[in-house]
């Protein structure tokens, strides 16, 4: 038996195309996943000012999740920068930073990841 037809006003027939940066889209995807929604449903609910409630996960500290989300965003931003440097280097454009600066930035990122993970594991990351 077929599903009953929706009233014309209930059908989603209109489309809106919106452009996002990689970071914005990554943030939207992460927030949608936390809320247990598809990306489209999340954007629809947020744009229509509907309340979005994330499912409760037992035994997980919300502050730790927020700290990990921030760390992931920072790592993503650094990854975007590294990709831009690699693109410039591979297209014979001048790379503004010397390799020691890139190495220092990657070492700083590694140290921040290690520190944050140590704080989260030890419970000091609140």
N, C-alpha and C positions, 0 to 999 in steps of 0.2 A: 504494500500500500504506500502510495506516495505521500510525502510530507505536504501538509496544507499550505497553500500559497499565502504569502504575506500580503498585507494591505499595501498599497502603493507608497504610502508615507513611511512604512516600516522597512522598505527595501533599501539597501545601501547601493545606490547606483552612481553616486558622484565620487570623483577622485580628486585628491589634492596631492600634488607633487611638491615635495620640500627637499631642499638640499641641506645636508649636515656635514660638518667636518668629521674626520675619522674619530676624533676624541668624543665629539658629541654623540655620534652614532654608537660608539662603544659604551658610553655612559647610559644611553637609552636602552641598549640591549641588556646591560647588566641590571638596570633597575627593573626592566620588564621580567627578567629571569627571577630576580628576588621576589617579585610580586606574583610569580606563577602565571604570567600573561604572555601572550604573543606580543611581538613588537607593535603590530598594528592596534591590538586591543589596548595596550599600554598608552600609546600616543592618543588614541581616541578618548580614553578615559581622562587623561591629563588635560587634553585640550577642551574637553567638555566640563571640566572642573568636578569630575566625579571623584569620590574618595577612593584611594587605592590602599588596600591593607595587605601587607606582606604576610605570608603564612608564617606561623610561629615554629621555630626549630628549637627543640629542647636541647639544653646543654651547650649552646653556643652563645658566647658573649656578644651582644650587639656592638659594643665598642670595638671588639676585636675585628668584627666583620667590616666595620667602617674604616678601621685602620688599614686592613688588607685592601679594601676598595681604593683608598687613597694611594697606597703603595702601587697597586696595579695601574692606576691612572698615571702616576709619575713614571713608572717603567715604560708605559705605552708612549708617553711624550718623549722620553729619551730615545726609544726605538724609532720614532718618527724622525727625530733629528739625525740619528745614525744613518737611517735610510737616505735622508737628504744629502748627507755628506758622501755616502757611497755613490749616489746618483751623480753628484757633481764630479767626483773623482773618476767615474767611469765614462763621463762625457767630455773629458779633457777640459773641464772648467776649473778655474782656480779654487782650491779648497782653502777657506780663510783660516782654519786652525791647523796647527802642526799636529803630527801624530801623537806627540806627548800630551797635548791637551785632550785629545780624544781618549787616550789611555787613562789619563787622570779622571776624566768624567765617568768612564766605565768603572774604574776602581771605586769612585765615590758612590756610584749606584750599587755596586756589589756590597759595599760596607753598609749602606742604608738598608738594603734587603736583609742582610745578616742580622743587623741590630734590631730591626722591626720584628723579624721572625723569632729572635731570641726573647724579645719582650713578650710577644704573644704566647710563646711556649711556657715561659716562666710565670706568666700571669701579671707582669708588671706593665703591660701595655695599655692600661685603662685610660 
